[in-house]
Amino acid sequence: MWVSVDFCLVPLGVGVSLSPYIAACQRVIDKDGLEYELGPNGTSVEGEWVEVFECIKKCHEEVHRLGVDRIYATLKVNTRTDRRQSFREKVGSVISSLDKH
């Protein structure tokens, strides 16, 4: 099943700057070859269900490997059965609607 997720990983107890840990997670996603887009408060990732959730697991494992004992993460999950719609397509649809008004 095709899935689109918004994924926010927050390493706890590492101070104020999270960018080294988020960058490590981005490298994992990139290596797995999934479509993704980094945002200011999370990352959109899409692909087959098993691949996306395995990638999220790998992100957790990598950040723990960097010495983080605890991670808090949030996920928003979107699936459709009628067609495959990318997150970029969804954004474009909203922008198109804005242009009409």
trRosetta pair geometry for C-beta under 8 A, 3 or more apart (Angstrom, degrees):
i j d omega theta_ij theta_ji phi_ij phi_ji
1 48 7.1 113 66 -155 36 65
1 49 4.6 34 65 -28 87 126
1 79 5.8 7 159 -143 120 131
2 46 7.1 23 -179 -178 89 98
2 47 7.3 -114 -141 157 69 17
2 48 6.4 -55 -96 -97 51 47
2 49 7.5 -119 -86 -39 5 76
2 79 6.9 141 85 -137 60 78
2 80 7.4 -26 79 49 107 79
2 84 4.9 34 56 -118 175 98
3 46 6.7 -165 97 -141 48 65
3 47 7.1 -17 57 67 76 45
3 48 7.3 53 18 175 88 17
3 49 4.8 87 -13 -92 128 68
3 52 5.3 -119 77 31 115 155
3 53 8.0 26 68 -35 155 91
3 77 6.1 -27 -165 -160 116 92
3 78 6.9 138 -163 72 63 51
3 79 5.3 -36 -104 -83 75 90
4 44 6.7 -2 -176 -171 94 97
4 45 7.5 167 -154 86 51 42
4 46 4.2 -15 -104 -98 74 106
4 77 7.7 140 79 -159 48 45
4 78 4.5 -24 67 65 95 106
4 79 7.7 170 23 -76 71 42
4 85 7.6 -63 -21 89 143 74
4 86 7.3 139 -91 -152 131 36
4 87 5.1 154 -158 -58 134 96
4 90 7.9 146 131 -9 170 141
5 44 7.2 166 87 -150 45 52
5 45 5.3 -13 61 60 93 88
5 46 7.2 166 17 -82 63 55
5 52 6.0 138 6 169 124 135
5 56 7.6 -35 93 -65 160 133
5 75 5.4 -28 -164 -160 120 96
5 76 6.4 151 -158 75 62 52
5 77 5.2 -16 -102 -101 91 63
5 78 7.2 -179 -80 19 41 74
6 39 7.8 -22 -144 28 101 141
6 42 5.1 58 175 125 89 143
6 43 7.4 158 -155 79 53 34
6 44 5.5 -29 -98 -94 67 70
6 74 7.9 -12 108 112 89 92
6 75 7.0 149 76 -157 57 44
6 76 4.2 11 44 45 104 106
7 42 5.8 163 78 -172 37 101
7 43 5.2 -29 65 65 93 85
7 44 7.6 150 16 -99 79 20
7 45 5.7 3 3 9 127 117
7 56 6.1 -143 -129 -109 143 110
7 59 7.7 101 154 47 141 166
7 73 6.9 -11 -168 -172 80 111
7 74 7.6 168 -150 86 36 54
7 75 5.6 0 -103 -106 69 78
8 41 6.2 -18 -108 152 129 69
8 42 3.7 -67 -73 -97 89 104
8 43 7.5 152 -81 16 48 66
8 73 6.4 164 87 -154 55 61
8 74 4.7 5 53 51 106 93
8 75 7.9 -159 26 -69 68 41
9 21 7.3 -130 114 136 111 108
9 22 7.0 161 69 -103 100 71
9 25 5.6 158 45 -86 148 164
9 59 5.9 -134 -60 141 160 126
9 60 7.2 -153 -130 -81 129 67
9 63 6.6 -173 157 -31 136 161
9 71 6.0 -20 -166 -170 91 119
9 72 8.0 147 -160 82 44 44
9 73 4.7 -13 -105 -103 63 102
10 18 6.9 -56 -136 -124 62 149
10 71 6.8 142 75 -164 48 65
10 72 4.6 -21 67 67 107 89
10 73 6.8 178 20 -81 71 47
11 14 4.8 25 114 -4 115 139
11 18 6.3 159 38 -135 95 95
11 21 4.6 -93 -6 -165 138 171
11 63 5.5 -145 -81 178 117 127
11 68 4.2 -79 -150 -132 117 150
11 70 7.6 123 -163 87 55 54
11 71 5.5 -37 -101 -104 56 80
12 68 7.3 114 46 -169 53 103
12 69 7.7 -67 76 71 91 77
12 70 4.3 -31 53 91 118 104
12 71 6.8 -170 3 -94 86 24
12 72 6.0 70 -45 -9 113 99
13 68 7.2 147 65 -145 96 74
13 69 6.5 -6 55 42 146 100
13 70 6.3 82 6 43 118 102
14 17 7.8 -90 125 75 99 59
14 18 6.9 99 84 -103 127 66
14 21 6.7 73 105 -33 173 140
14 68 6.0 -35 -60 -104 124 102
17 20 7.0 60 129 0 104 91
18 21 5.4 -65 -173 47 69 110
18 22 5.5 66 131 -24 93 107
19 22 5.6 -57 -136 41 35 109
19 23 5.9 40 162 -24 68 106
20 23 5.7 -53 -147 36 28 114
20 24 6.6 34 152 -23 62 103
20 66 7.6 173 128 -173 106 152
21 24 5.6 -46 -151 29 34 114
21 25 6.7 33 150 -16 63 103
21 63 5.1 57 -161 -128 103 107
21 66 6.4 -167 -107 75 84 155
21 68 6.6 57 -118 -44 136 146
22 25 5.6 -53 -152 37 36 112
22 26 6.4 41 148 -23 66 103
22 38 7.8 98 159 -139 116 118
22 43 7.9 159 -164 -39 99 120
23 26 5.4 -49 -147 33 34 115
23 27 6.6 39 152 -22 64 100
24 27 5.8 -51 -155 30 32 112
24 28 6.9 35 147 -20 62 101
24 59 7.9 129 111 -149 82 70
24 62 5.2 -171 150 138 111 120
24 63 6.1 143 89 -82 131 69
24 66 6.1 -104 -71 -46 174 144
25 28 5.5 -50 -155 31 38 115
25 29 6.6 36 150 -17 68 103
25 43 7.4 -168 119 5 119 152
25 59 4.1 45 -136 -147 97 109
25 62 6.5 165 -87 74 56 127
25 63 6.3 -2 -63 -53 99 111
26 29 5.7 -53 -149 37 35 111
26 30 6.1 35 153 -19 67 107
26 36 7.6 -172 -138 111 74 145
26 38 6.2 -5 -107 -78 127 123
26 43 7.0 -174 -93 -99 83 151
27 30 5.6 -54 -143 39 31 113
27 31 6.1 35 156 -22 65 107
27 62 7.8 -166 72 -178 100 162
28 31 5.8 -56 -148 35 27 111
28 32 6.5 23 154 -16 63 108
28 55 6.5 146 136 -166 101 80
28 58 4.9 177 -171 119 131 109
28 59 5.0 -176 71 -84 150 67
28 62 5.3 -146 -61 -11 134 154
29 32 5.9 -60 -152 38 30 109
29 34 5.6 -77 -170 55 81 109
29 36 4.9 22 154 -22 137 162
29 43 6.9 -136 -40 148 169 151
29 45 6.1 -114 -139 -109 129 123
29 55 5.8 76 -108 176 66 128
29 59 7.0 16 -49 -74 88 115
30 33 7.6 42 172 -69 35 32
30 36 7.4 -99 -69 41 61 129
32 51 6.8 151 170 179 121 97
32 54 7.8 164 -134 97 142 96
32 55 4.6 -120 35 -105 175 115
32 58 7.1 150 -58 51 130 153
34 45 5.5 32 131 -164 136 96
34 46 6.8 168 178 68 100 40
34 47 4.5 -88 -131 -30 101 140
34 51 6.5 164 -83 135 114 113
34 52 6.5 115 -130 -97 150 70
34 55 5.8 -45 -11 -64 146 169
35 45 7.2 142 86 -156 58 47
35 46 4.9 -21 72 59 109 92
35 47 6.5 157 26 -58 83 87
35 86 6.8 -57 128 -142 160 114
35 87 7.8 174 124 27 117 102
36 43 5.6 8 -174 172 113 110
36 44 6.3 164 -153 87 58 57
36 45 4.6 -9 -102 -101 98 71
36 46 7.5 175 -80 17 53 64
37 43 6.9 169 81 -158 41 67
37 44 4.8 3 51 52 92 105
37 87 6.7 -140 22 93 125 132
37 88 7.3 127 -39 -69 145 91
38 43 5.2 -30 -107 -107 53 93
39 42 5.4 2 62 67 110 61
39 43 6.4 180 19 -90 79 35
39 44 6.6 67 -21 -15 117 89
42 74 7.5 -71 -101 74 134 98
44 87 4.6 -174 167 145 143 175
45 52 5.6 144 124 -141 112 101
45 55 6.8 -154 179 94 150 139
45 56 7.6 176 64 -65 157 92
46 52 6.9 -35 -150 -91 20 131
46 86 6.2 178 67 -137 167 70
46 87 5.9 -171 -36 -13 131 103
47 51 4.7 -73 124 87 128 122
47 52 4.9 162 60 -59 93 92
47 55 7.7 75 48 -2 139 141
48 51 4.6 74 65 14 89 111
48 52 6.8 -172 81 -12 40 89
49 52 6.1 -64 -147 36 23 107
49 53 6.3 5 166 -4 64 112
49 79 7.7 7 -81 -96 110 125
50 53 6.4 -65 -144 45 25 100
50 54 6.0 27 158 -20 64 112
51 54 5.8 -56 -142 38 27 111
51 55 6.3 31 155 -22 62 107
52 55 5.7 -57 -153 34 28 113
52 56 6.6 30 150 -19 64 103
53 56 5.4 -43 -145 32 39 114
53 57 6.6 47 151 -21 63 100
54 57 5.5 -51 -154 34 35 116
54 58 6.5 37 147 -20 65 103
55 58 5.5 -51 -149 35 35 113
55 59 6.6 42 149 -24 65 98
56 59 5.5 -45 -151 28 35 115
56 60 6.8 37 149 -17 63 100
56 73 7.6 134 -173 163 110 158
56 75 7.3 10 -133 -90 157 130
57 60 5.7 -54 -156 34 34 112
57 61 6.4 33 149 -18 67 106
58 61 5.4 -52 -145 38 35 113
58 62 6.2 37 155 -22 67 104
59 62 5.8 -55 -147 35 29 110
59 63 6.4 22 158 -13 64 107
60 63 6.1 -61 -147 40 28 105
60 64 6.2 27 155 -16 65 109
60 71 5.8 -160 -133 59 86 159
60 73 7.2 -80 -84 -29 105 147
61 64 5.8 -57 -148 40 29 111
61 65 6.2 36 151 -27 64 106
62 65 5.4 -51 -150 31 32 117
62 66 6.8 32 151 -20 62 102
63 66 5.6 -50 -155 30 37 114
63 68 5.0 -26 152 40 87 137
63 71 5.8 89 98 -85 136 135
64 67 7.9 161 178 22 34 9
64 68 5.7 -93 -101 69 39 81
64 69 7.5 69 -135 -111 81 20
64 71 7.0 -86 -62 -22 85 122
68 71 6.1 70 129 -63 128 89
80 83 6.1 -24 121 59 132 51
80 84 7.2 172 68 -97 113 28
80 85 5.9 46 16 16 153 105
85 89 5.2 -124 -169 82 77 132
85 90 6.0 87 147 -58 114 91
86 89 4.5 102 57 1 80 102
86 90 7.2 -140 98 -6 47 83
87 90 5.5 -48 -150 32 39 115
87 91 6.6 39 152 -18 66 102
88 91 5.8 -52 -151 36 34 110
88 92 6.3 37 150 -20 65 107
89 92 5.5 -54 -148 37 32 115
89 93 6.5 40 152 -26 64 102
90 93 5.7 -50 -154 27 31 115
90 94 7.0 28 151 -15 62 101
91 94 5.9 -56 -157 35 36 109
91 95 6.4 33 149 -17 68 107
92 95 5.6 -55 -145 39 34 112
92 96 6.1 40 154 -23 66 105
93 96 5.7 -52 -149 34 29 115
93 97 6.6 30 152 -18 62 104
94 97 5.6 -54 -153 35 34 112
94 98 6.5 36 149 -21 65 103
95 98 5.5 -51 -151 33 35 114
95 99 6.5 38 151 -22 65 103
96 99 5.7 -52 -150 31 33 113
96 100 6.9 34 151 -24 62 104
97 100 5.8 -53 -154 27 35 114
97 101 7.3 12 157 -5 63 106
98 101 6.5 -75 -158 41 34 96
